[in-house]
Amino acid sequence: MTTIITLVVLVSLGIVLADADGNDCIIRDNDPIENCCNLGFGHSKFSSVVNKPKVYDVKNFCGNCQSTLTKVYCDTLTAGGGWTVIQRRQDGSVDFFNRGWVEYEEGFGDLTGEFWYGLRSIHCLTSNGRWELRIDFMFANGTKSYLSYKQFSVGPAEDQYQLSISGFDSVGLTDPFSTHALNSMKFSSADRDNDLSARNCALGEGGWWLRSCSHIELNNDYNNTKVLLNSEWHDLPSVELKIRPLNCRLE
């Protein structure tokens, strides 16, 4: 009982604790973090105290690479926590479709609502270490599912934010990235056509990594946000992309 009381007092004072391995387990709200794994939400013994998804300040997490954002939204609950959310669609309140290259590059929206984190910031994060990607979504009938990839990164601006994705491991679903060979593709937008089609597919699908017209349209108009899974198109009224370091410790 004494240990529990002491822990609560230290948390209320904003003191950072460490586990037996010397890893920080609690971080004060005003402490800038490099990514959401820094919060230590993988440590289950502290989960009842700190497992609260929210916006956190982020420090210069990529050295000479200049990120345009200074905050991140951390998902501290899904599959052990530690996720930095990079895209969220949920109600159509933000226009993802009628956007130009610079907007996709810089990011837009509200971190507590619908948003696109921005190609530059996504590159900055994933240029350090190895990262995994999880795409949580809900079908039109209310059923929830997800796609999971063990390797995800986005290249620099000079490479047109080229996608690197592999290690698909979702059971019972086809991989919309591999079925349309999107790995190694550059990002395309209505005003910058980098796909391999004779026409600019982003004009009909929104900005995305496109080879030709895609099997996954997560930045399309809200009513056309959809994905091809198991040879069938599915509308997605909500979808959330999130990434975390592959070595993020889970309990």
Secondary structure as the mmCIF struct_conf table of DSSP 4:
data_model
#
loop_
_struct_conf.conf_type_id
_struct_conf.id
_struct_conf.beg_label_comp_id
_struct_conf.beg_label_asym_id
_struct_conf.beg_label_seq_id
_struct_conf.end_label_comp_id
_struct_conf.end_label_asym_id
_struct_conf.end_label_seq_id
HELX_RH_AL_P HELX_RH_AL_P1 THR A 2 SER A 12
TURN_TY1_P TURN_TY1_P1 LEU A 13 GLY A 14
HELX_LH_PP_P HELX_LH_PP_P1 ILE A 15 LEU A 17
STRN STRN1 ALA A 18 ALA A 18
TURN_TY1_P TURN_TY1_P2 ALA A 20 ASP A 21
BEND BEND1 GLY A 22 GLY A 22
STRN STRN2 ASP A 24 ASP A 24
TURN_TY1_P TURN_TY1_P3 ASP A 29 ASN A 30
BEND BEND2 ASP A 31 ASP A 31
STRN STRN3 ILE A 33 ILE A 33
BEND BEND3 GLU A 34 ASN A 35
HELX_RH_3T_P HELX_RH_3T_P1 CYS A 36 LEU A 39
TURN_TY1_P TURN_TY1_P4 PHE A 41 GLY A 42
HELX_RH_3T_P HELX_RH_3T_P2 SER A 44 PHE A 46
HELX_RH_AL_P HELX_RH_AL_P2 SER A 47 VAL A 50
STRN STRN4 LYS A 54 ASP A 57
STRN STRN5 VAL A 58 VAL A 58
TURN_TY1_P TURN_TY1_P5 PHE A 61 ASN A 64
BEND BEND4 CYS A 65 CYS A 65
BEND BEND5 THR A 68 THR A 68
BEND BEND6 THR A 70 THR A 70
STRN STRN6 LYS A 71 ASP A 75
BEND BEND7 LEU A 77 LEU A 77
HELX_RH_3T_P HELX_RH_3T_P3 THR A 78 GLY A 80
BEND BEND8 GLY A 81 GLY A 81
STRN STRN7 TRP A 83 ARG A 89
BEND BEND9 GLN A 90 GLY A 92
BEND BEND10 VAL A 94 VAL A 94
BEND BEND11 PHE A 97 ASN A 98
HELX_RH_AL_P HELX_RH_AL_P3 TRP A 101 GLU A 106
STRN STRN8 PHE A 108 GLY A 109
TURN_TY1_P TURN_TY1_P6 LEU A 111 THR A 112
BEND BEND12 GLY A 113 GLU A 114
STRN STRN9 PHE A 115 TRP A 116
HELX_RH_AL_P HELX_RH_AL_P4 LEU A 119 THR A 126
TURN_TY1_P TURN_TY1_P7 SER A 127 SER A 127
BEND BEND13 ASN A 128 GLY A 129
STRN STRN10 TRP A 131 MET A 138
TURN_TY1_P TURN_TY1_P8 ALA A 140 ASN A 141
BEND BEND14 GLY A 142 GLY A 142
STRN STRN11 LYS A 144 VAL A 154
HELX_RH_3T_P HELX_RH_3T_P4 ALA A 157 ASP A 159
TURN_TY1_P TURN_TY1_P9 GLN A 160 GLN A 160
BEND BEND15 TYR A 161 TYR A 161
STRN STRN12 LEU A 163 PHE A 168
TURN_TY1_P TURN_TY1_P10 VAL A 171 GLY A 172
BEND BEND16 LEU A 173 LEU A 173
HELX_RH_AL_P HELX_RH_AL_P5 PRO A 176 THR A 179
TURN_TY1_P TURN_TY1_P11 HIS A 180 ALA A 181
TURN_TY1_P TURN_TY1_P12 ASN A 183 SER A 184
HELX_LH_PP_P HELX_LH_PP_P2 MET A 185 LYS A 186
STRN STRN13 PHE A 187 SER A 188
STRN STRN14 SER A 189 SER A 189
TURN_TY1_P TURN_TY1_P13 ALA A 190 ASP A 191
STRN STRN15 ARG A 192 ARG A 192
BEND BEND17 ASP A 195 ARG A 199
TURN_TY1_P TURN_TY1_P14 CYS A 201 CYS A 201
HELX_RH_AL_P HELX_RH_AL_P6 ALA A 202 GLU A 205
BEND BEND18 GLY A 207 GLY A 207
STRN STRN16 TRP A 208 TRP A 209
BEND BEND19 ARG A 211 CYS A 213
BEND BEND20 HIS A 215 HIS A 215
STRN STRN17 ILE A 216 GLU A 217
BEND BEND21 LEU A 218 ASN A 220
HELX_RH_3T_P HELX_RH_3T_P5 TYR A 222 ASN A 224
STRN STRN18 LYS A 226 LEU A 229
TURN_TY1_P TURN_TY1_P15 ASN A 230 SER A 231
STRN STRN19 GLU A 232 ASP A 235
BEND BEND22 PRO A 237 PRO A 237
STRN STRN20 SER A 238 PRO A 245
TURN_TY1_P TURN_TY1_P16 LEU A 246 ASN A 247
#
